[in-house]
Amino acid sequence: MNSKNFSQPTCPIARGVACVGDSWSILILRDAAMGIRRFDEFRKGLGIAPTILTRRLAALTDEGLLEKHRYSERPPRDEYVLTDAGRDFLPVLVMIGAWGQKYRGGGRIARYVDAETGRDIRAKVVDAETGAEIGSRAFKVIEPE
């Protein structure tokens, strides 16, 4: 992708990547979707430096993907929970995981399974209007007028 197309302000992909286009942010959202809420849990699970984690949590909160809730006044402690926008990112995470499993899946790799059935989740994105799998048909971008 050339930088001219990437920087187009009307591009929804560019806008989305601007919110979560960093691997730490995506991994924080993954962990939040799995029930992690507290700073120390994120830090320990990700092995991330506290300064980087602080910046990423603030950015995800500013972008409306996480909400900060105070759970202790003394000492002051907050936890981070997914907003509707954060929960709506879950299918994107699963699709990134499906791609990673297919193209970067050498050796041992985790699987996503349905919590009720225990069966592997086989992610697929379809167009709600036509039912066609995204990627199976050509599409075009129409710029706003």
Sine and cosine of phi, psi and omega as CSV:
sin_phi,cos_phi,sin_psi,cos_psi,sin_omega,cos_omega
0.00,0.00,0.76,-0.65,0.02,-1.00
-0.99,0.11,0.37,-0.93,-0.12,-0.99
-0.91,0.41,-0.44,0.90,0.03,-1.00
-0.89,0.45,-0.73,0.69,0.01,-1.00
-0.93,0.38,-0.63,0.78,-0.03,-1.00
-0.90,0.44,-0.58,0.81,-0.10,-0.99
-1.00,0.04,-0.01,1.00,0.00,-1.00
-0.87,0.49,0.84,-0.54,-0.07,-1.00
-0.92,0.39,-0.29,0.96,-0.01,-1.00
-1.00,0.02,-0.12,0.99,-0.07,-1.00
-0.97,0.24,0.89,-0.46,-0.01,-1.00
-0.92,0.40,-0.47,0.88,0.05,-1.00
-0.92,0.38,-0.71,0.70,0.03,-1.00
-0.87,0.50,-0.65,0.76,0.02,-1.00
-0.91,0.41,-0.66,0.75,0.03,-1.00
-0.91,0.41,-0.70,0.72,0.01,-1.00
-0.90,0.44,-0.55,0.84,0.03,-1.00
-0.88,0.47,-0.50,0.86,0.02,-1.00
-0.99,0.15,-0.66,0.75,-0.16,-0.99
-0.70,-0.71,0.42,0.91,-0.11,-0.99
-0.99,0.16,0.36,0.93,-0.03,-1.00
-0.86,-0.51,0.67,-0.75,-0.10,-0.99
-0.88,0.47,-0.59,0.80,0.03,-1.00
-0.89,0.46,-0.68,0.74,-0.01,-1.00
-0.89,0.46,-0.67,0.74,0.01,-1.00
-0.91,0.42,-0.65,0.76,0.01,-1.00
-0.94,0.34,-0.55,0.83,0.10,-1.00
-0.89,0.45,-0.70,0.72,0.04,-1.00
-0.89,0.45,-0.62,0.78,0.07,-1.00
-0.86,0.51,-0.76,0.65,-0.03,-1.00
-0.91,0.43,-0.62,0.78,0.05,-1.00
-0.88,0.47,-0.62,0.78,0.04,-1.00
-0.92,0.40,-0.42,0.91,0.02,-1.00
-1.00,-0.03,0.08,1.00,0.11,-0.99
0.97,-0.24,0.00,1.00,0.06,-1.00
-0.95,0.30,0.70,-0.72,-0.05,-1.00
-0.74,-0.68,-0.42,0.91,-0.16,-0.99
-0.96,-0.27,0.52,-0.86,-0.07,-1.00
-0.77,0.64,-0.79,0.62,-0.05,-1.00
-0.89,0.45,-0.55,0.83,0.05,-1.00
-0.92,0.40,-0.69,0.72,0.06,-1.00
-0.87,0.49,-0.74,0.67,-0.05,-1.00
-0.87,0.50,-0.73,0.68,-0.02,-1.00
-0.92,0.40,-0.73,0.69,-0.04,-1.00
-0.92,0.40,-0.58,0.81,-0.06,-1.00
-1.00,-0.07,-0.34,0.94,-0.09,-1.00
0.91,0.41,0.58,0.82,-0.09,-1.00
-0.99,-0.15,0.57,-0.82,0.05,-1.00
-0.91,0.42,0.64,-0.77,-0.03,-1.00
-0.83,0.56,-0.61,0.79,-0.01,-1.00
-0.92,0.40,-0.64,0.76,0.03,-1.00
-0.92,0.39,-0.69,0.72,0.00,-1.00
-0.88,0.48,-0.69,0.72,0.02,-1.00
-0.84,0.54,-0.72,0.69,0.00,-1.00
-0.90,0.43,-0.69,0.73,-0.03,-1.00
-0.92,0.39,-0.67,0.74,0.03,-1.00
-0.89,0.45,-0.65,0.76,0.04,-1.00
-0.90,0.45,-0.68,0.73,-0.01,-1.00
-0.91,0.42,-0.70,0.71,0.00,-1.00
-0.91,0.42,-0.54,0.84,0.07,-1.00
-0.94,0.33,-0.71,0.71,0.03,-1.00
-0.88,0.48,-0.58,0.82,-0.02,-1.00
-0.99,0.17,-0.10,0.99,0.06,-1.00
1.00,0.09,0.29,0.96,0.03,-1.00
-1.00,-0.03,-0.43,0.90,0.06,-1.00
-0.78,-0.62,0.46,-0.89,0.15,-0.99
-0.88,-0.48,0.61,-0.79,0.03,-1.00
-0.99,-0.13,0.80,-0.60,0.04,-1.00
-0.85,-0.53,0.76,-0.65,0.02,-1.00
-0.97,0.23,0.81,-0.59,0.06,-1.00
-0.92,-0.40,-0.15,0.99,0.05,-1.00
-0.52,-0.86,0.73,-0.69,0.04,-1.00
-1.00,0.02,-0.58,0.81,-0.02,-1.00
-0.74,-0.67,0.96,-0.27,-0.12,0.99
-0.96,0.27,0.36,-0.93,0.01,-1.00
-0.91,0.42,0.83,-0.56,-0.01,-1.00
-0.65,-0.76,0.65,-0.76,0.00,-1.00
-0.87,-0.50,0.41,-0.91,0.18,-0.98
-0.84,-0.54,0.32,-0.95,-0.09,-1.00
-0.87,-0.49,0.80,-0.60,0.00,-1.00
-0.83,-0.55,0.50,-0.86,0.01,-1.00
-0.92,0.38,0.65,-0.76,0.16,-0.99
-1.00,0.03,-0.02,-1.00,0.11,-0.99
-0.84,0.54,-0.67,0.74,0.01,-1.00
-0.89,0.46,-0.64,0.77,0.04,-1.00
-0.91,0.41,-0.67,0.74,0.04,-1.00
-0.92,0.40,-0.57,0.82,0.04,-1.00
-0.93,0.36,-0.26,0.97,0.05,-1.00
-0.99,0.16,-0.25,0.97,-0.04,-1.00
-0.81,0.58,-0.71,0.70,0.04,-1.00
-0.87,0.49,-0.54,0.84,0.06,-1.00
-0.90,0.43,-0.70,0.72,0.04,-1.00
-0.86,0.51,-0.70,0.71,-0.01,-1.00
-0.90,0.44,-0.63,0.78,0.03,-1.00
-0.93,0.37,-0.62,0.79,0.09,-1.00
-0.88,0.47,-0.67,0.74,0.03,-1.00
-0.89,0.46,-0.66,0.75,0.02,-1.00
-0.90,0.43,-0.67,0.75,0.05,-1.00
-0.89,0.45,-0.71,0.70,0.00,-1.00
-0.88,0.47,-0.62,0.79,0.03,-1.00
-0.91,0.42,-0.64,0.77,-0.04,-1.00
-0.96,0.28,-0.69,0.72,-0.14,-0.99
-0.95,-0.30,-0.21,0.98,0.01,-1.00
-0.75,-0.66,0.48,0.88,-0.16,-0.99
-1.00,-0.05,0.30,0.95,0.01,-1.00
-0.90,0.43,0.54,-0.84,0.02,-1.00
0.95,0.30,-0.40,-0.92,-0.02,-1.00
-0.97,0.25,0.71,-0.71,0.01,-1.00
-0.50,-0.87,0.63,-0.77,0.01,-1.00
-0.93,0.37,0.38,-0.92,0.05,-1.00
-0.85,-0.53,0.46,-0.89,0.14,-0.99
-0.99,-0.14,0.76,-0.64,0.02,-1.00
-0.78,-0.63,0.47,-0.88,0.08,-1.00
-0.93,0.37,0.79,-0.61,-0.07,-1.00
-0.90,0.43,-0.48,0.88,-0.02,-1.00
-1.00,0.08,-0.67,0.74,-0.10,-1.00
-0.99,-0.15,-0.37,0.93,-0.07,-1.00
0.98,0.21,0.02,1.00,-0.01,-1.00
-0.99,0.13,0.52,-0.86,0.04,-1.00
-0.85,0.52,0.64,-0.76,0.11,-0.99
-1.00,0.07,0.81,-0.59,0.07,-1.00
-0.94,-0.35,0.99,-0.11,-0.11,-0.99
-0.94,0.33,0.62,-0.78,0.04,-1.00
-0.44,-0.90,0.67,-0.74,0.03,-1.00
-0.95,-0.30,0.78,-0.62,0.00,-1.00
-0.82,-0.57,0.45,-0.90,0.09,-1.00
-0.97,0.26,0.84,-0.54,-0.03,-1.00
-0.89,0.45,-0.45,0.90,-0.01,-1.00
-0.98,0.22,-0.72,0.70,-0.12,-0.99
-0.97,-0.26,-0.31,0.95,-0.09,-1.00
0.98,0.18,-0.01,1.00,-0.02,-1.00
-0.97,0.26,0.63,-0.77,0.05,-1.00
-0.92,0.38,0.75,-0.66,0.04,-1.00
-0.90,0.44,0.75,-0.66,-0.05,-1.00
0.98,-0.21,-0.23,0.97,-0.01,-1.00
-1.00,-0.02,-0.22,0.97,-0.01,-1.00
-0.69,-0.72,0.48,-0.88,0.04,-1.00
-0.92,0.39,0.49,-0.87,0.12,-0.99
-0.64,-0.76,0.25,-0.97,0.03,-1.00
-0.75,-0.67,0.33,-0.94,0.00,-1.00
-0.97,-0.25,0.76,-0.65,0.04,-1.00
-0.92,-0.39,0.89,-0.46,0.00,-1.00
-0.96,0.28,0.55,-0.84,0.05,-1.00
-0.92,0.38,0.46,-0.89,-0.01,-1.00
-0.99,0.10,0.00,0.00,0.00,0.00
